[in-house]
Amino acid sequence: MSSSDELERKLSERLTEGQMEEEERDSRERRLIPPKYEVRIQTENDPIVEETRQYRAMAKELDGRYDDYLNKAKRPDSEDKK
């Protein structure tokens, strides 16, 4: 048996022998459960709106697919700068 085969056999034995520790199983189970709540953070600037404005400054949009979104996202205190 070569040394690499022997090392692989020893590694396999160590990984499979014995009982899994209770803490490891609990933490693994917690990671698998989806969260109940979703955290949302309100920002002053909408990143989609900002990126769309940057793209529109570089090139003309072929269709108006983001026009409705930009109109909904407009804040009364700020106007589009064109």
ZILIN-V53092 format. One line per field, one symbol per residue. ss: DSSP state (~ for helix, > for strand, _ for the rest). phi: phi as a letter, one per 40 degrees, with the letter a starting at -180 (. if undefined). A space follows every 10 residues. Layout:
# ZILIN-V53092
ss: ???
phi: ???
This chain:
# ZILIN-V53092
ss: __~~~~~~~~ ~~~~~~____ _~~~~~~~~~ ~~________ ______~~~~ ~~~~~~~~__ ______~~~~ ~~~_______ __
phi: .ccccccccc cccccbcgcc cccccccccc ccccccbbcb bcbcbccccc ccccccccac ccbccbdccc cccccccbbc cb
